[in-house]
């Protein structure tokens, strides 16, 4: 098969590789129909994730068709159209039973494209198939469900749910790339009073408005802290979500939040950020972090099936799977290409 293979920081190739085979009774082999590139893949290529080793096939999101199952797989069958989740879960360990599938003790968690070969290939081996693959409901397209593999549950769980968004809240999302937009889309389910999008890129701020942001702030030309205080009687936002992953934006979030408010860190950080406890403790600020657990995937699938969520607008560029090198160039140069999400179909 052909696969996108990592060869160290800054090095990747679309090259031939052996087809995956069943290694454990709970495995399934999925033929990739549609996949995508994640910001985490760019972090890997920058060298921010040293646990990814030379020779690894990247990617952790896909929709595909099951072509083979191990002897221990019961619910997933050959021929099933499935969503390949970014999180693999045994479903039995104490963390999986607590809804913390990202911390699976049996070899699961975020492993695809990280510790085992991933989805940016013609085929992928998926461990724990019964509890890590989701059958795609009849009538839904690949693009309707593809982003439920990672960014929709990430924005929802780590942003909206961890942040405790409630009706009437002022919600600020700092960084409106794919995950920030996913947070905006799913925050609207909870009836916040207003959603404020903060970014440096006007095209992304325009997209944030399309997805439901009430106010947009370009922090390169405006003072986001002053703007948010003006609209909240000098208090700040009830919930602030960090969806960039750099120290400056995390610290900005802690300045934007009101006393008693909540900062939900979604972004993947590659270097230390300063935690200003000398000012945060007296304001009773709650800070949450987390890797997505995908416990919300079935709920999100239901909402998409019912027409209450439509993430297809996140796609800005479409490629054939064998055009993946070009797709990476476009996705990595989002400032010039205005890319939000790229899809790659076989």
Buried (B, 14 or more C-beta within 10 A) or exposed (E): BBBBBBBEBEEBEBEEBEEBEBEBEBBBBBBBBBBBBBBBBBBBBEEBBEEBEEEBBBBBBBBBBBBBBBEEBEEBEEEBBBBBBBBBBBBBBEBBEEEBBBBBEBBBBBBBBBBBBBBBBBBBBBBBBBBBBBBBBEEBEBBBBBBBBBBBBBBBBBBBBBBBBEEEBBBBBBBBBBBBBBBBBBBBBBEBBBBBBBBBBEBBBBBBBEBBBBBBBBBEEEEBBEBBBEBBEEBBBBBBBBBBBBBEBBBBBBBBBBEEBBBBBBBBBEEEBEEEEEEBEEEEBBBBEBBBBBBBBEBBBEBBBEEEBEBBBBBBBBBEBEBBEBBBEBBBEBEEBBBBBBBBBB
